[in-house]
Amino acid sequence: MLVNMSEVYDQVKDHFMDDDQVIVNVGKGAQGIKYGKKLFVMFYKGELVVKLSPERVSELVSSGEGLPHDVGTGKPMKDWVKFPVSKKDKWIQYCEESKSYVIKNKIR
């Protein structure tokens, strides 16, 4: 089944569009969502990537729910986890979890 990634991204962005606490990047360039100046959700090569605690990232990767996020250095980022489009039904849930994590830990 072919997935229209623009529609999948739009669902996530639309969910946050009226949230005064965040900035939704739209248009060309970086596609993601920020709290303050800190990116906590991004779309990378057709997958959702969210910022969470290193412990939560490890838990999600160990369970097979998420995948380590590596930007090409060969070393996964400890506080970012990615989710393939096959998990798109849970993307908003993971984005909300990431937003809560960033707010709770005052990551700006």
A tleap script that builds the chain and sets N, CA, C and O, in Angstrom:
source leaprc.protein.ff14SB
mol = sequence {
  NMET LEU VAL ASN MET SER GLU VAL TYR ASP
  GLN VAL LYS ASP HIE PHE MET ASP ASP ASP
  GLN VAL ILE VAL ASN VAL GLY LYS GLY ALA
  GLN GLY ILE LYS TYR GLY LYS LYS LEU PHE
  VAL MET PHE TYR LYS GLY GLU LEU VAL VAL
  LYS LEU SER PRO GLU ARG VAL SER GLU LEU
  VAL SER SER GLY GLU GLY LEU PRO HIE ASP
  VAL GLY THR GLY LYS PRO MET LYS ASP TRP
  VAL LYS PHE PRO VAL SER LYS LYS ASP LYS
  TRP ILE GLN TYR CYS GLU GLU SER LYS SER
  TYR VAL ILE LYS ASN LYS ILE CARG
}
set mol.1.N position { 0.834 -1.192 0.000 }
set mol.1.CA position { 0.000 0.000 0.000 }
set mol.1.C position { 0.877 1.253 0.000 }
set mol.1.O position { 1.746 1.407 0.859 }
set mol.2.N position { 0.654 2.126 -0.941 }
set mol.2.CA position { 1.411 3.363 -1.060 }
set mol.2.C position { 0.821 4.403 -0.106 }
set mol.2.O position { -0.390 4.624 -0.086 }
set mol.3.N position { 1.688 5.035 0.679 }
set mol.3.CA position { 1.247 6.015 1.666 }
set mol.3.C position { 1.640 7.407 1.184 }
set mol.3.O position { 2.779 7.630 0.775 }
set mol.4.N position { 0.706 8.330 1.233 }
set mol.4.CA position { 0.983 9.721 0.908 }
set mol.4.C position { 1.560 10.378 2.163 }
set mol.4.O position { 0.828 10.705 3.097 }
set mol.5.N position { 2.883 10.566 2.172 }
set mol.5.CA position { 3.542 11.085 3.376 }
set mol.5.C position { 3.080 12.495 3.715 }
set mol.5.O position { 3.011 12.854 4.891 }
set mol.6.N position { 2.767 13.285 2.722 }
set mol.6.CA position { 2.283 14.632 2.981 }
set mol.6.C position { 1.017 14.597 3.832 }
set mol.6.O position { 0.859 15.407 4.745 }
set mol.7.N position { 0.122 13.665 3.538 }
set mol.7.CA position { -1.112 13.536 4.317 }
set mol.7.C position { -0.815 13.087 5.743 }
set mol.7.O position { -1.438 13.565 6.691 }
set mol.8.N position { 0.137 12.166 5.895 }
set mol.8.CA position { 0.496 11.677 7.232 }
set mol.8.C position { 1.102 12.815 8.048 }
set mol.8.O position { 0.743 13.001 9.210 }
set mol.9.N position { 2.020 13.577 7.450 }
set mol.9.CA position { 2.619 14.718 8.152 }
set mol.9.C position { 1.553 15.745 8.513 }
set mol.9.O position { 1.551 16.297 9.614 }
set mol.10.N position { 0.645 15.993 7.569 }
set mol.10.CA position { -0.400 16.990 7.804 }
set mol.10.C position { -1.284 16.616 8.993 }
set mol.10.O position { -1.728 17.497 9.730 }
set mol.11.N position { -1.541 15.340 9.188 }
set mol.11.CA position { -2.349 14.910 10.339 }
set mol.11.C position { -1.668 15.316 11.648 }
set mol.11.O position { -2.320 15.812 12.566 }
set mol.12.N position { -0.372 15.104 11.722 }
set mol.12.CA position { 0.374 15.458 12.929 }
set mol.12.C position { 0.424 16.973 13.077 }
set mol.12.O position { 0.163 17.501 14.158 }
set mol.13.N position { 0.754 17.669 12.008 }
set mol.13.CA position { 0.843 19.134 12.078 }
set mol.13.C position { -0.508 19.753 12.424 }
set mol.13.O position { -0.580 20.679 13.232 }
set mol.14.N position { -1.573 19.248 11.816 }
set mol.14.CA position { -2.914 19.767 12.110 }
set mol.14.C position { -3.284 19.577 13.578 }
set mol.14.O position { -3.959 20.421 14.167 }
set mol.15.N position { -2.840 18.467 14.166 }
set mol.15.CA position { -3.122 18.195 15.575 }
set mol.15.C position { -2.550 19.302 16.471 }
set mol.15.O position { -3.143 19.645 17.494 }
set mol.16.N position { -1.411 19.851 16.086 }
set mol.16.CA position { -0.731 20.853 16.913 }
set mol.16.C position { -0.956 22.288 16.449 }
set mol.16.O position { -0.520 23.222 17.121 }
set mol.17.N position { -1.623 22.482 15.324 }
set mol.17.CA position { -1.751 23.807 14.729 }
set mol.17.C position { -2.361 24.847 15.674 }
set mol.17.O position { -1.949 26.007 15.644 }
set mol.18.N position { -3.314 24.471 16.497 }
set mol.18.CA position { -3.965 25.427 17.399 }
set mol.18.C position { -3.368 25.423 18.799 }
set mol.18.O position { -3.926 26.038 19.708 }
set mol.19.N position { -2.255 24.749 18.986 }
set mol.19.CA position { -1.591 24.670 20.281 }
set mol.19.C position { -0.658 25.874 20.420 }
set mol.19.O position { 0.357 25.964 19.729 }
set mol.20.N position { -1.011 26.795 21.316 }
set mol.20.CA position { -0.233 28.027 21.492 }
set mol.20.C position { 1.148 27.778 22.086 }
set mol.20.O position { 1.999 28.667 22.052 }
set mol.21.N position { 1.383 26.597 22.624 }
set mol.21.CA position { 2.674 26.298 23.242 }
set mol.21.C position { 3.738 25.890 22.231 }
set mol.21.O position { 4.923 25.839 22.563 }
set mol.22.N position { 3.328 25.603 21.012 }
set mol.22.CA position { 4.282 25.088 20.033 }
set mol.22.C position { 4.253 25.883 18.731 }
set mol.22.O position { 3.322 26.640 18.456 }
set mol.23.N position { 5.299 25.685 17.950 }
set mol.23.CA position { 5.406 26.276 16.622 }
set mol.23.C position { 5.487 25.122 15.632 }
set mol.23.O position { 6.351 24.253 15.747 }
set mol.24.N position { 4.597 25.120 14.675 }
set mol.24.CA position { 4.592 24.087 13.645 }
set mol.24.C position { 5.270 24.661 12.411 }
set mol.24.O position { 4.779 25.622 11.819 }
set mol.25.N position { 6.395 24.074 12.025 }
set mol.25.CA position { 7.097 24.507 10.816 }
set mol.25.C position { 6.349 23.950 9.614 }
set mol.25.O position { 6.132 22.743 9.506 }
set mol.26.N position { 5.966 24.828 8.728 }
set mol.26.CA position { 5.271 24.408 7.515 }
set mol.26.C position { 6.001 24.972 6.307 }
set mol.26.O position { 6.864 25.839 6.443 }
set mol.27.N position { 5.661 24.491 5.154 }
set mol.27.CA position { 6.288 24.974 3.937 }
set mol.27.C position { 7.536 24.179 3.604 }
set mol.27.O position { 7.688 23.030 4.019 }
set mol.28.N position { 8.416 24.798 2.860 }
set mol.28.CA position { 9.649 24.126 2.455 }
set mol.28.C position { 10.670 24.192 3.579 }
set mol.28.O position { 10.575 25.032 4.473 }
set mol.29.N position { 11.641 23.299 3.522 }
set mol.29.CA position { 12.683 23.285 4.537 }
set mol.29.C position { 12.343 22.314 5.652 }
set mol.29.O position { 11.631 21.330 5.451 }
set mol.30.N position { 12.865 22.611 6.822 }
set mol.30.CA position { 12.695 21.720 7.968 }
set mol.30.C position { 11.225 21.543 8.304 }
set mol.30.O position { 10.492 22.519 8.466 }
set mol.31.N position { 10.805 20.309 8.407 }
set mol.31.CA position { 9.433 19.987 8.775 }
set mol.31.C position { 9.468 19.432 10.190 }
set mol.31.O position { 10.039 18.368 10.431 }
set mol.32.N position { 8.872 20.134 11.102 }
set mol.32.CA position { 8.865 19.666 12.474 }
set mol.32.C position { 8.047 20.566 13.365 }
set mol.32.O position { 7.367 21.482 12.903 }
set mol.33.N position { 8.125 20.285 14.668 }
set mol.33.CA position { 7.348 21.026 15.650 }
set mol.33.C position { 8.284 21.408 16.787 }
set mol.33.O position { 9.073 20.590 17.260 }
set mol.34.N position { 8.186 22.668 17.220 }
set mol.34.CA position { 9.065 23.189 18.269 }
set mol.34.C position { 8.276 23.627 19.485 }
set mol.34.O position { 7.132 24.069 19.382 }
set mol.35.N position { 8.907 23.495 20.632 }
set mol.35.CA position { 8.429 24.094 21.872 }
set mol.35.C position { 9.481 25.132 22.219 }
set mol.35.O position { 10.637 24.787 22.468 }
set mol.36.N position { 9.092 26.399 22.239 }
set mol.36.CA position { 10.096 27.452 22.365 }
set mol.36.C position { 10.968 27.399 21.123 }
set mol.36.O position { 10.465 27.442 20.000 }
set mol.37.N position { 12.265 27.305 21.324 }
set mol.37.CA position { 13.187 27.206 20.196 }
set mol.37.C position { 13.676 25.789 19.981 }
set mol.37.O position { 14.529 25.544 19.127 }
set mol.38.N position { 13.142 24.854 20.750 }
set mol.38.CA position { 13.634 23.480 20.727 }
set mol.38.C position { 12.741 22.563 19.898 }
set mol.38.O position { 11.549 22.419 20.173 }
set mol.39.N position { 13.326 21.960 18.901 }
set mol.39.CA position { 12.620 20.983 18.078 }
set mol.39.C position { 12.370 19.729 18.911 }
set mol.39.O position { 13.296 19.194 19.520 }
set mol.40.N position { 11.131 19.261 18.940 }
set mol.40.CA position { 10.853 18.024 19.673 }
set mol.40.C position { 10.197 16.972 18.790 }
set mol.40.O position { 10.085 15.813 19.191 }
set mol.41.N position { 9.767 17.355 17.608 }
set mol.41.CA position { 9.209 16.434 16.619 }
set mol.41.C position { 9.767 16.833 15.260 }
set mol.41.O position { 9.771 18.011 14.900 }
set mol.42.N position { 10.237 15.843 14.512 }
set mol.42.CA position { 10.664 16.137 13.144 }
set mol.42.C position { 10.322 14.963 12.250 }
set mol.42.O position { 10.145 13.831 12.700 }
set mol.43.N position { 10.238 15.271 10.983 }
set mol.43.CA position { 9.982 14.258 9.974 }
set mol.43.C position { 11.281 14.070 9.211 }
set mol.43.O position { 11.828 15.027 8.662 }
set mol.44.N position { 11.777 12.840 9.173 }
set mol.44.CA position { 13.080 12.573 8.588 }
set mol.44.C position { 12.999 11.352 7.690 }
set mol.44.O position { 12.770 10.235 8.154 }
set mol.45.N position { 13.190 11.582 6.394 }
set mol.45.CA position { 13.196 10.501 5.408 }
set mol.45.C position { 11.977 9.579 5.521 }
set mol.45.O position { 12.103 8.355 5.482 }
set mol.46.N position { 10.806 10.185 5.660 }
set mol.46.CA position { 9.563 9.419 5.679 }
set mol.46.C position { 9.211 8.808 7.018 }
set mol.46.O position { 8.293 7.993 7.110 }
set mol.47.N position { 9.935 9.195 8.059 }
set mol.47.CA position { 9.652 8.660 9.388 }
set mol.47.C position { 9.473 9.801 10.380 }
set mol.47.O position { 9.940 10.917 10.155 }
set mol.48.N position { 8.802 9.508 11.462 }
set mol.48.CA position { 8.616 10.469 12.546 }
set mol.48.C position { 9.753 10.273 13.535 }
set mol.48.O position { 10.093 9.142 13.882 }
set mol.49.N position { 10.339 11.375 13.987 }
set mol.49.CA position { 11.408 11.315 14.979 }
set mol.49.C position { 11.009 12.232 16.125 }
set mol.49.O position { 10.669 13.394 15.902 }
set mol.50.N position { 11.049 11.713 17.363 }
set mol.50.CA position { 10.660 12.515 18.526 }
set mol.50.C position { 11.737 12.472 19.596 }
set mol.50.O position { 12.500 11.513 19.716 }
set mol.51.N position { 11.767 13.549 20.369 }
set mol.51.CA position { 12.717 13.674 21.476 }
set mol.51.C position { 12.078 13.112 22.741 }
set mol.51.O position { 10.975 13.507 23.119 }
set mol.52.N position { 12.783 12.185 23.389 }
set mol.52.CA position { 12.335 11.588 24.652 }
set mol.52.C position { 13.561 11.338 25.518 }
set mol.52.O position { 14.694 11.505 25.067 }
set mol.53.N position { 13.332 10.942 26.748 }
set mol.53.CA position { 14.460 10.639 27.627 }
set mol.53.C position { 15.246 9.456 27.063 }
set mol.53.O position { 14.672 8.594 26.396 }
set mol.54.N position { 16.546 9.408 27.323 }
set mol.54.CA position { 17.335 8.268 26.850 }
set mol.54.C position { 16.775 6.923 27.330 }
set mol.54.O position { 16.846 5.926 26.611 }
set mol.55.N position { 16.225 6.900 28.536 }
set mol.55.CA position { 15.647 5.663 29.067 }
set mol.55.C position { 14.418 5.240 28.268 }
set mol.55.O position { 14.244 4.061 27.958 }
set mol.56.N position { 13.575 6.202 27.941 }
set mol.56.CA position { 12.368 5.899 27.167 }
set mol.56.C position { 12.734 5.481 25.742 }
set mol.56.O position { 12.124 4.571 25.180 }
set mol.57.N position { 13.727 6.147 25.164 }
set mol.57.CA position { 14.193 5.773 23.826 }
set mol.57.C position { 14.667 4.326 23.840 }
set mol.57.O position { 14.314 3.540 22.960 }
set mol.58.N position { 15.463 3.982 24.836 }
set mol.58.CA position { 15.980 2.617 24.959 }
set mol.58.C position { 14.837 1.613 25.099 }
set mol.58.O position { 14.865 0.544 24.489 }
set mol.59.N position { 13.841 1.959 25.900 }
set mol.59.CA position { 12.675 1.096 26.104 }
set mol.59.C position { 11.918 0.862 24.794 }
set mol.59.O position { 11.553 -0.270 24.476 }
set mol.60.N position { 11.686 1.929 24.044 }
set mol.60.CA position { 10.948 1.816 22.782 }
set mol.60.C position { 11.727 1.025 21.733 }
set mol.60.O position { 11.146 0.252 20.971 }
set mol.61.N position { 13.038 1.223 21.698 }
set mol.61.CA position { 13.872 0.489 20.744 }
set mol.61.C position { 13.940 -0.986 21.142 }
set mol.61.O position { 13.819 -1.866 20.290 }
set mol.62.N position { 14.133 -1.256 22.430 }
set mol.62.CA position { 14.211 -2.642 22.913 }
set mol.62.C position { 12.931 -3.421 22.639 }
set mol.62.O position { 12.970 -4.610 22.324 }
set mol.63.N position { 11.791 -2.735 22.763 }
set mol.63.CA position { 10.507 -3.402 22.540 }
set mol.63.C position { 10.188 -3.587 21.054 }
set mol.63.O position { 9.260 -4.313 20.700 }
set mol.64.N position { 10.956 -2.934 20.197 }
set mol.64.CA position { 10.693 -3.013 18.765 }
set mol.64.C position { 9.670 -1.996 18.287 }
set mol.64.O position { 9.355 -1.946 17.098 }
set mol.65.N position { 9.154 -1.197 19.188 }
set mol.65.CA position { 8.156 -0.189 18.833 }
set mol.65.C position { 8.798 0.966 18.046 }
set mol.65.O position { 8.205 1.501 17.108 }
set mol.66.N position { 10.012 1.332 18.446 }
set mol.66.CA position { 10.728 2.418 17.786 }
set mol.66.C position { 12.073 1.942 17.284 }
set mol.66.O position { 12.491 0.814 17.543 }
set mol.67.N position { 12.743 2.827 16.557 }
set mol.67.CA position { 14.053 2.519 15.995 }
set mol.67.C position { 15.048 3.586 16.429 }
set mol.67.O position { 14.665 4.737 16.642 }
set mol.68.N position { 16.326 3.219 16.565 }
set mol.68.CA position { 17.312 4.247 16.902 }
set mol.68.C position { 17.398 5.271 15.773 }
set mol.68.O position { 17.242 4.927 14.601 }
set mol.69.N position { 17.645 6.527 16.131 }
set mol.69.CA position { 17.766 7.578 15.124 }
set mol.69.C position { 19.234 7.947 14.964 }
set mol.69.O position { 19.888 8.377 15.914 }
set mol.70.N position { 19.734 7.775 13.758 }
set mol.70.CA position { 21.122 8.083 13.418 }
set mol.70.C position { 21.093 8.986 12.192 }
set mol.70.O position { 20.503 8.634 11.171 }
set mol.71.N position { 21.722 10.134 12.292 }
set mol.71.CA position { 21.712 11.083 11.171 }
set mol.71.C position { 22.855 10.825 10.194 }
set mol.71.O position { 23.170 11.678 9.364 }
set mol.72.N position { 23.466 9.667 10.289 }
set mol.72.CA position { 24.519 9.309 9.347 }
set mol.72.C position { 25.906 9.260 9.950 }
set mol.72.O position { 26.888 9.078 9.231 }
set mol.73.N position { 26.002 9.418 11.250 }
set mol.73.CA position { 27.305 9.395 11.908 }
set mol.73.C position { 27.717 7.985 12.318 }
set mol.73.O position { 28.872 7.745 12.667 }
set mol.74.N position { 26.762 7.055 12.274 }
set mol.74.CA position { 27.046 5.696 12.727 }
set mol.74.C position { 26.777 5.502 14.205 }
set mol.74.O position { 26.917 4.397 14.728 }
set mol.75.N position { 26.388 6.582 14.884 }
set mol.75.CA position { 26.094 6.509 16.309 }
set mol.75.C position { 24.688 7.067 16.549 }
set mol.75.O position { 24.440 8.249 16.311 }
set mol.76.N position { 23.764 6.211 17.022 }
set mol.76.CA position { 22.398 6.697 17.266 }
set mol.76.C position { 22.362 7.814 18.315 }
set mol.76.O position { 23.146 7.820 19.264 }
set mol.77.N position { 21.448 8.742 18.123 }
set mol.77.CA position { 21.259 9.827 19.089 }
set mol.77.C position { 20.499 9.267 20.288 }
set mol.77.O position { 19.461 8.626 20.123 }
set mol.78.N position { 21.012 9.506 21.490 }
set mol.78.CA position { 20.466 8.873 22.696 }
set mol.78.C position { 19.085 9.381 23.101 }
set mol.78.O position { 18.345 8.665 23.776 }
set mol.79.N position { 18.725 10.591 22.705 }
set mol.79.CA position { 17.436 11.145 23.135 }
set mol.79.C position { 16.466 11.388 21.977 }
set mol.79.O position { 15.568 12.224 22.077 }
set mol.80.N position { 16.652 10.655 20.887 }
set mol.80.CA position { 15.735 10.718 19.756 }
set mol.80.C position { 15.403 9.303 19.323 }
set mol.80.O position { 16.277 8.438 19.269 }
set mol.81.N position { 14.133 9.072 19.013 }
set mol.81.CA position { 13.683 7.762 18.533 }
set mol.81.C position { 12.810 7.990 17.308 }
set mol.81.O position { 12.053 8.958 17.238 }
set mol.82.N position { 12.927 7.086 16.345 }
set mol.82.CA position { 12.106 7.252 15.142 }
set mol.82.C position { 11.101 6.125 15.016 }
set mol.82.O position { 11.292 5.009 15.499 }
set mol.83.N position { 10.022 6.479 14.340 }
set mol.83.CA position { 8.924 5.548 14.123 }
set mol.83.C position { 8.610 5.503 12.635 }
set mol.83.O position { 8.371 6.544 12.023 }
set mol.84.N position { 8.608 4.324 12.053 }
set mol.84.CA position { 8.291 4.208 10.632 }
set mol.84.C position { 6.808 4.493 10.379 }
set mol.84.O position { 5.998 4.524 11.306 }
set mol.85.N position { 6.480 4.695 9.129 }
set mol.85.CA position { 5.097 5.007 8.748 }
set mol.85.C position { 4.149 3.867 9.132 }
set mol.85.O position { 2.948 4.089 9.286 }
set mol.86.N position { 4.671 2.666 9.285 }
set mol.86.CA position { 3.809 1.545 9.699 }
set mol.86.C position { 3.233 1.764 11.100 }
set mol.86.O position { 2.270 1.097 11.479 }
set mol.87.N position { 3.805 2.683 11.866 }
set mol.87.CA position { 3.319 3.020 13.215 }
set mol.87.C position { 2.564 4.352 13.232 }
set mol.87.O position { 2.360 4.936 14.296 }
set mol.88.N position { 2.150 4.834 12.050 }
set mol.88.CA position { 1.549 6.168 11.948 }
set mol.88.C position { 0.308 6.357 12.811 }
set mol.88.O position { -0.015 7.484 13.188 }
set mol.89.N position { -0.389 5.275 13.128 }
set mol.89.CA position { -1.577 5.396 13.972 }
set mol.89.C position { -1.228 5.846 15.393 }
set mol.89.O position { -2.100 6.316 16.123 }
set mol.90.N position { 0.028 5.707 15.784 }
set mol.90.CA position { 0.461 6.123 17.115 }
set mol.90.C position { 1.325 7.375 17.087 }
set mol.90.O position { 1.807 7.812 18.132 }
set mol.91.N position { 1.529 7.959 15.915 }
set mol.91.CA position { 2.428 9.105 15.817 }
set mol.91.C position { 2.010 10.265 16.708 }
set mol.91.O position { 2.857 10.845 17.388 }
set mol.92.N position { 0.753 10.613 16.724 }
set mol.92.CA position { 0.312 11.753 17.546 }
set mol.92.C position { 0.538 11.450 19.024 }
set mol.92.O position { 0.940 12.330 19.786 }
set mol.93.N position { 0.286 10.230 19.423 }
set mol.93.CA position { 0.524 9.815 20.810 }
set mol.93.C position { 2.000 10.028 21.182 }
set mol.93.O position { 2.297 10.550 22.257 }
set mol.94.N position { 2.920 9.629 20.301 }
set mol.94.CA position { 4.348 9.802 20.578 }
set mol.94.C position { 4.739 11.276 20.570 }
set mol.94.O position { 5.593 11.695 21.352 }
set mol.95.N position { 4.127 12.057 19.703 }
set mol.95.CA position { 4.392 13.497 19.672 }
set mol.95.C position { 3.948 14.160 20.969 }
set mol.95.O position { 4.660 15.004 21.513 }
set mol.96.N position { 2.780 13.782 21.463 }
set mol.96.CA position { 2.283 14.331 22.732 }
set mol.96.C position { 3.202 13.921 23.888 }
set mol.96.O position { 3.483 14.725 24.777 }
set mol.97.N position { 3.661 12.685 23.872 }
set mol.97.CA position { 4.593 12.222 24.905 }
set mol.97.C position { 5.884 13.044 24.849 }
set mol.97.O position { 6.428 13.423 25.886 }
set mol.98.N position { 6.364 13.313 23.652 }
set mol.98.CA position { 7.574 14.106 23.486 }
set mol.98.C position { 7.364 15.537 23.988 }
set mol.98.O position { 8.218 16.086 24.683 }
set mol.99.N position { 6.238 16.128 23.636 }
set mol.99.CA position { 5.929 17.495 24.103 }
set mol.99.C position { 5.909 17.537 25.625 }
set mol.99.O position { 6.479 18.447 26.227 }
set mol.100.N position { 5.263 16.572 26.246 }
set mol.100.CA position { 5.211 16.510 27.716 }
set mol.100.C position { 6.600 16.378 28.316 }
set mol.100.O position { 6.913 17.020 29.318 }
set mol.101.N position { 7.426 15.551 27.707 }
set mol.101.CA position { 8.801 15.361 28.181 }
set mol.101.C position { 9.586 16.666 28.114 }
set mol.101.O position { 10.277 17.030 29.066 }
set mol.102.N position { 9.480 17.361 26.997 }
set mol.102.CA position { 10.214 18.612 26.802 }
set mol.102.C position { 9.726 19.679 27.786 }
set mol.102.O position { 10.535 20.398 28.371 }
set mol.103.N position { 8.422 19.783 27.968 }
set mol.103.CA position { 7.874 20.774 28.905 }
set mol.103.C position { 8.276 20.434 30.342 }
set mol.103.O position { 8.746 21.300 31.080 }
set mol.104.N position { 8.093 19.193 30.727 }
set mol.104.CA position { 8.408 18.753 32.099 }
set mol.104.C position { 9.877 18.999 32.454 }
set mol.104.O position { 10.200 19.370 33.583 }
set mol.105.N position { 10.747 18.790 31.486 }
set mol.105.CA position { 12.180 18.926 31.732 }
set mol.105.C position { 12.723 20.304 31.332 }
set mol.105.O position { 13.932 20.534 31.329 }
set mol.106.N position { 11.804 21.208 30.995 }
set mol.106.CA position { 12.151 22.589 30.648 }
set mol.106.C position { 13.250 22.663 29.589 }
set mol.106.O position { 14.192 23.448 29.700 }
set mol.107.N position { 13.105 21.827 28.561 }
set mol.107.CA position { 14.046 21.811 27.452 }
set mol.107.C position { 13.577 22.861 26.454 }
set mol.107.O position { 12.526 22.699 25.834 }
set mol.108.N position { 14.330 23.917 26.295 }
set mol.108.CA position { 13.932 25.000 25.381 }
set mol.108.C position { 15.021 25.291 24.406 }
set mol.108.O position { 14.871 26.171 23.558 }
savepdb mol mol.pdb
quit
